[in-house]
Amino acid sequence: MRPILFFLIAVLFIPGLAEADQKMIIRKAQKSIHLSGYTRNKTAITVSSEVSGKVLRTHYDVGQTTGKKPFFEIDTTFIDFQIQNTLQAIDKIETSLRKSETNVAYLNKEFLRMDTLHKSDRIAEIERDAAESKLAQARLESDAIVLEKASFETTLQELRERKRRYTIYAPKGWIVLEKIAEKGEIVASGTPLARVGDYRKLVIPLYVAGEELAAIRKLPKVFPAQLENRPVKAAIHQVNPEFNEKTRKLNIELLLKDYKGEKRGGLVFNLPLEIGTQGVLAPRNAIVNRYENPRVTVKATKETVNVLILGESNDDLIIAEDERLPVGTELEKK
């Protein structure tokens, strides 16, 4: 008898039978959709020149990744001459300043001597005042030289800052999308030289309806998706609140997370979603459809209810809502 009992128990717990009983329930209708898009760079910028001059060297071409080297080097000959002239002017002023300081020191001693003689009534007051006037004049001349030196030092600082702009860098780790200027070209201030993009992180722009956005927001913060039919992780990067009147959709961007694969634009992205729809879900094998008159039977009351089929979803049919068939109603299997 033991083998027979074992067989009976096993039949009672066949997974398929248990699942069939569970599926005879009216559920809220949802439909499966797939949102598709293509990867692109997270950010792209134009590299421009702030100065005019001749391009002496370039270090990157289209498709290459930028590094420590500058992208463009512009001829600095003329600004080097300006810097050299300013340095020479500063040297000349420093010589004048030392001479002036020496003269001030001498006139100060002379004034002290004349002041001592005046106090002992050995010279007239006019001679003492003359010495004081010469000292004051020398100090003013020294102060003027100090100010002139400061002005040239400011000019030198400005020239050196401008010279740094003759060496043009792009953000490190970005990829060159377009190279506009080449070695030997004369460029003007504000001229675009190249375009570079940040492919270290990839984003996917999508246009979605309100219910699609709501479904995405219900997903975990980082949710599963597919890229070129391979599993990846993604997250919401930004949502543009502006509504497109023509498409009646919103523009959003998803960001790939911890992605280690090929990083370029045009990779196919796919996100499966379950979104709400009109009607309710009824199990397909609970609907009797004879003579084009579909109906279901409520298990608890044995009441037969005619239904209107709106669509289908996997093993279920989408039927019109009916107050006799609220969500959770258990049906009989046909």
LINKADA-V166835 format. One record per helix or strand of 2 or more residues. SS is the DSSP state (hx for helix, st for strand). FROM is the first residue (numbers start at 0). TO is the last residue. Records with the same first field share a line. If there is no record, write none. Layout:
SS: FROM-TO, FROM-TO
This chain:
hx: 1-11, 14-22, 76-118, 124-163, 209-216, 283-285
st: 26-47, 52-57, 71-73, 166-167, 174-178, 185-186, 191-207, 222-226, 229-242, 249-256, 267-282, 287-289, 292-297, 303-305, 308-312, 315-318, 329-330
